[in-house]
Amino acid sequence: MTVTDREAVIAIRGLMNQFGAQIVHQNLDLDVYRGEVLGIVGGSGTGKSVMLRSIVGLNRPKQGRIAVFGQVLDTLSDARRQAIERRWGVLFQDGALFSSLTVAQNIQVPLREHLKLSQRLLDEIAALKVSLVGLPPEAGAKFPSELSGGMRKRAGLARALALDPEIVFLDEPTAGLDPIGAADFDSLIKSLQETLGLTVFMVTHDLDSLYAICDRIAVLAEKRVIVAAPIAELLEHPHPWIQAYFHGPRGRAATQAKATSGAAASSGRS
């Protein structure tokens, strides 16, 4: 199956975001295909998180069309919009957990909003999601302040998965984590994506994440997506920012680490 044959579960056309005199996006087009992990990268101020927030309805674009599952979002009734929103989950950079609620209660928030379930069933689903993201059972009864940064990320992911979404939006999911914790979180995301058949839209600065789990990478520059392609193609792209990003010191380190990992895996199979 070619890229053009794949189903675009998110289709953005002519997006414009403007704040005062500042135009962040203009004539931005992007397709996100079912079942892929798409990484979103760009320099500071290019509006990576703004684009994510525009898709999920937290920012109203100045112009353009955003369709999810073939439905143009700003044309939908409230009921149809809610039905679409049930099919995605969001993990914000800081986890965005309610500090006054336990982990289990945080996970139950979207369940209470969209479904009518008994408390017993809510508790069972919360426990299942806690386990799904690799947290110990006792984490469900803890408050966010009692968790490490990595555990809060996993708790936020558990809440994002509460309604069994088809799309998961991740905003800088490995920010603030040490290299081991970031690698573990990457592995968790990839495992969940493969097991659950998720489509993952991931804003990130983490080159290791891009190499480890992304099928394609969309580059924001000049107020639009200038290219969306597998990393192998981006490494050959002539745009100055792409060259600086992927071939700078950190880019070279990530490339070497990927090559070393691949060689080790190949050696293990031989």
GIBELBEL-V382757 format. One record per residue. RES is the residue in three letters. PHI is phi in whole degrees, -180 to 180 (999 if undefined). NEAR is the number of other ideal C-beta (glycine too) atoms within 8 Angstrom. D_FIRST is the distance of its C-alpha to the first C-alpha in Angstrom with 2 decimals. Layout:
res,phi,near,d_first
RES,PHI,NEAR,D_FIRST
RES,PHI,NEAR,D_FIRST
This chain:
res,phi,near,d_first
MET,999,3,0.00
THR,-83,5,3.79
VAL,-57,5,6.69
THR,-70,4,8.15
ASP,-85,5,6.08
ARG,-78,10,7.01
GLU,-79,5,10.57
ALA,-86,9,13.32
VAL,-79,11,15.99
ILE,-129,14,18.32
ALA,-132,10,18.79
ILE,-111,14,21.86
ARG,-134,8,23.43
GLY,61,9,26.74
LEU,-68,17,27.91
MET,-132,13,31.49
ASN,-120,14,33.45
GLN,-140,8,37.09
PHE,-125,5,39.96
GLY,65,4,43.27
ALA,-87,3,43.17
GLN,-89,6,40.22
ILE,-94,9,36.84
VAL,-89,11,34.17
HIS,-128,13,31.05
GLN,-150,7,30.91
ASN,54,8,28.11
LEU,-89,14,25.56
ASP,-120,10,21.97
LEU,-162,12,19.18
ASP,-114,9,15.99
VAL,-118,12,15.30
TYR,-95,13,12.02
ARG,-57,9,12.41
GLY,84,7,12.94
GLU,-96,11,13.24
VAL,-104,12,16.62
LEU,-106,16,17.51
GLY,-92,13,20.81
ILE,-113,14,23.16
VAL,-128,12,25.74
GLY,167,10,28.54
GLY,-70,7,32.25
SER,-61,3,34.93
GLY,87,5,35.34
THR,-84,10,31.90
GLY,85,12,31.39
LYS,-64,11,28.66
SER,-70,10,30.36
VAL,-62,11,31.40
MET,-64,17,27.83
LEU,-59,14,27.17
ARG,-67,10,30.42
SER,-67,14,29.62
ILE,-67,12,26.50
VAL,-86,10,28.46
GLY,92,9,31.46
LEU,-91,5,33.96
ASN,-137,8,34.14
ARG,-95,3,34.42
PRO,-64,11,32.87
LYS,-73,6,35.09
GLN,-147,6,32.50
GLY,108,11,28.87
ARG,-130,10,26.50
ILE,-122,14,24.58
ALA,-114,12,22.39
VAL,-125,13,21.27
PHE,53,8,19.39
GLY,80,4,19.93
GLN,-108,10,23.67
VAL,-74,8,25.64
LEU,-62,11,27.79
ASP,-80,6,31.04
THR,-104,5,31.27
LEU,-89,10,31.28
SER,-69,5,34.43
ASP,-58,6,35.47
ALA,-67,6,34.53
ARG,-71,9,30.99
ARG,-64,11,30.59
GLN,-63,9,31.82
ALA,-63,8,29.36
ILE,-68,13,26.47
GLU,-63,9,28.25
ARG,-65,9,28.46
ARG,-95,11,24.70
TRP,-135,13,24.86
GLY,-133,13,27.12
VAL,-130,10,28.60
LEU,-114,14,30.16
PHE,-81,8,32.45
GLN,-57,8,33.71
ASP,-93,4,37.05
GLY,87,11,35.82
ALA,52,5,37.81
LEU,-79,12,39.43
PHE,-77,8,42.61
SER,-66,7,45.37
SER,-87,4,47.68
LEU,-112,9,45.25
THR,-70,9,44.35
VAL,-57,18,40.79
ALA,-60,12,40.63
GLN,-67,10,42.06
ASN,-62,13,39.55
ILE,-63,17,36.66
GLN,-78,13,38.40
VAL,-57,12,38.68
PRO,-67,11,35.36
LEU,-66,14,35.99
ARG,-68,9,39.43
GLU,-69,6,38.17
HIS,-108,8,35.61
LEU,-130,7,36.82
LYS,-109,2,40.18
LEU,-128,9,40.48
SER,-70,5,43.50
GLN,-61,6,44.47
ARG,-61,6,43.97
LEU,-69,8,40.33
LEU,-58,12,39.82
ASP,-65,10,41.32
GLU,-67,8,39.15
ILE,-66,13,35.90
ALA,-60,17,37.15
ALA,-63,11,38.00
LEU,-64,8,34.57
LYS,-69,13,32.88
VAL,-59,17,35.45
SER,-66,9,34.50
LEU,-59,9,30.74
VAL,-95,13,31.09
GLY,82,6,33.43
LEU,-91,13,36.73
PRO,-69,5,39.82
PRO,-54,8,41.12
GLU,-70,6,44.15
ALA,-65,12,42.09
GLY,-61,13,41.76
ALA,-90,7,45.47
LYS,-92,10,45.59
PHE,-90,10,45.69
PRO,-52,13,43.40
SER,-66,5,46.42
GLU,-92,5,46.76
LEU,-108,12,43.31
SER,-74,5,42.17
GLY,-59,9,39.67
GLY,-65,10,36.86
MET,-69,10,37.86
ARG,-64,12,37.96
LYS,-60,14,34.37
ARG,-67,13,33.39
ALA,-65,19,35.59
GLY,-63,13,33.95
LEU,-67,15,30.51
ALA,-59,16,31.96
ARG,-66,15,33.09
ALA,-62,12,29.72
LEU,-94,15,28.28
ALA,-57,15,31.22
LEU,-98,11,29.54
ASP,54,5,26.36
PRO,-71,12,24.22
GLU,-93,10,20.48
ILE,-122,15,20.75
VAL,-123,17,23.15
PHE,-99,14,24.69
LEU,-123,12,26.45
ASP,-107,11,29.08
GLU,50,11,30.10
PRO,-66,14,29.77
THR,-103,14,31.33
ALA,-61,8,34.07
GLY,85,4,37.46
LEU,-96,11,36.34
ASP,-71,5,37.55
PRO,-56,7,35.07
ILE,-69,6,35.15
GLY,-63,11,34.73
ALA,-65,13,31.86
ALA,-64,10,30.03
ASP,-63,9,30.72
PHE,-69,14,29.39
ASP,-58,13,26.15
SER,-62,9,25.78
LEU,-63,12,26.61
ILE,-61,15,23.99
LYS,-64,11,21.21
SER,-63,8,22.59
LEU,-66,14,22.81
GLN,-61,14,19.32
GLU,-72,7,17.96
THR,-71,6,20.67
LEU,-98,8,20.60
GLY,69,7,16.96
LEU,-75,11,18.23
THR,-100,14,16.90
VAL,-118,13,19.33
PHE,-110,14,20.79
MET,-124,14,23.23
VAL,-81,12,25.96
THR,-156,13,27.40
HIS,-106,6,29.58
ASP,-82,10,28.98
LEU,-61,11,27.47
ASP,-62,13,27.32
SER,-63,15,25.17
LEU,-60,14,22.74
TYR,-71,11,22.45
ALA,-77,11,22.54
ILE,-132,10,20.07
CYS,-87,13,18.11
ASP,-80,6,14.41
ARG,-139,12,15.34
ILE,-132,14,18.83
ALA,-102,12,20.19
VAL,-104,15,23.52
LEU,-92,14,26.28
ALA,-163,12,28.93
GLU,55,4,31.04
LYS,72,11,30.64
ARG,-153,11,26.87
VAL,-84,10,23.51
ILE,-85,9,23.69
VAL,-164,11,20.33
ALA,-135,10,17.44
ALA,-160,9,15.58
PRO,-61,8,15.36
ILE,-62,11,18.93
ALA,-60,6,18.82
GLU,-73,9,18.35
LEU,-65,13,21.02
LEU,-61,9,23.44
GLU,-100,6,23.53
HIS,-74,11,23.84
PRO,-81,6,27.36
HIS,-59,10,28.24
PRO,-57,6,31.52
TRP,-66,10,30.73
ILE,-63,14,27.43
GLN,-62,10,29.35
ALA,-66,8,32.20
TYR,-71,9,30.11
PHE,-90,12,27.92
HIS,-116,8,30.51
GLY,-73,8,33.64
PRO,-55,5,35.53
ARG,-70,7,33.46
GLY,-63,11,30.19
ARG,-65,9,31.48
ALA,-65,9,32.60
ALA,-66,12,29.22
THR,-63,11,27.57
GLN,-64,8,30.29
ALA,-64,10,29.97
LYS,-65,10,26.23
ALA,-64,8,26.99
THR,-65,8,29.87
SER,-63,8,27.94
GLY,-66,8,25.25
ALA,-66,8,28.07
ALA,-65,8,29.87
ALA,-66,8,26.95
SER,-66,8,26.44
SER,-63,7,30.20
GLY,-66,6,30.28
ARG,-83,5,27.82
SER,-81,4,29.81
